[in-house]
Amino acid sequence: MKYERLSKLFYKKGNEYYKNELDKRTSSYGSYLTSLTVKGFRRGQTLSEPNQLFYVNTHQLMSLNNKILLNSSRISSLISKLPSFVIEPYFHKLIVNEAQSNNEIEGIRSTKKELKEVLSDLMRSEKKQKRFKGLMKTYLFIDQIKPFTEISDFRRLYDDLVSDEIDKENAPDGELFRKGYVEINDGTQTTHIGISSEVKIIESLNALVNFLDDERHSELYRYMVAHYYYEYIHPFYDGNGRTGRLLVCSYLSRYLERYSAITFSYTVNRNKSKYYKALEEIPSPLNKGEMTFYLIDMLELLSAGQEGIIEDLEVNLSKIERIKEYFKSDNWSEQIEEANLLRIMTYLSVFVNDEANFSVIKLMELTDKSRYKVNKIMSKLEDDAQVKLTSQRPKKYKVTDEFLESILVVEVD
């Protein structure tokens, strides 16, 4: 029998069937009741009756859970095959994609160029005050964010991540969080009203901290439930979406690996309607706090993000094999230094950005060679039309499109 939403069953099967089914779902062996409660929401109004959040560990949900664990193992295996100098630049590319998507979900304008510059400054430990510095710093160290154990941890994430981007009128006006009214409106109607008063916000966040430690619920289910509940609380006037997604990403990065975690916002951005609909279904009065379908939707999004990384890694690793074979040819037997430097540039162009520009200083770092030696090698490669000069001051080069195509493009008869 098809497992359907309670709200659908109420209209399809009638009130008696609905009540029996609700009882089954909250008391069967596969049912998991959480310690968290939410109030129903209908026609722009919060209802007085609280519902205990619960889910049923259906076959579909278990299969998704297992699939994500297998995908994570596959990602780790593929990452281990990358040249060591490619790993961090590849992760940085994912950070930029994720941060850009996170901003787009919230309607915040940013460019990848701007985000790359902020990330570059952070890598050099420069203390320039730039937009999105907190966001990029949080992503860069996503797997180092510790589990949330205190209420102040939520405020700290907000301060580190988005506080510099929030208008003054939307800054927290309570001791740690907001103390006034807040609602979400889709342009035509109110879709959510946050918990009222800072006292209740703190009570609810305490319940969330306790739930995150509740090992009776499997990790992926627990983290996704926590994500919803944080958004339900809505502890700040602005910045809840960004901090909420970073909250779940920090837990995912420790449980899975940082690559799976870092694609969550990117995938959500490509499936915004599914994401928001999943959030809005839970407080529907007839669904009585059931989270089964929400969990299915969130795990499907997470799995889709993983599959995108796996495909990207597999395609680019096959390109690396072509590049390896190319540099094994006799043509490079007497140009070892040129081959090594060009190979590094080619790998990074494939994995990170085919328009990547490499400064002489960066090439010195990558090869551990002197400026004189790098300039000499680059001059030879430029004469052979394998690289081209893109900037004089500072001097930068990129691999030519023609050279990349000569290695990677296979002619079809």
PyMOL commands that set and color helices and strands:
alter all, ss='L'
color gray80, all
select helices_A, chain A and resi 6-13+15-27+59-79+84-105+112-123+133-140+142-144+152-161+163-165+168-170+198-212+219-233+240-255+258-262+264-270+272-281+285-287+292-327+330-332+336-351+360-367+371-383+401-408
alter helices_A, ss='H'
color red, helices_A
select strands_A, chain A and resi 31-42+45-56+183-185+190-193+358-359+387-391+396-399
alter strands_A, ss='S'
color yellow, strands_A
deselect
rebuild
show_as cartoon
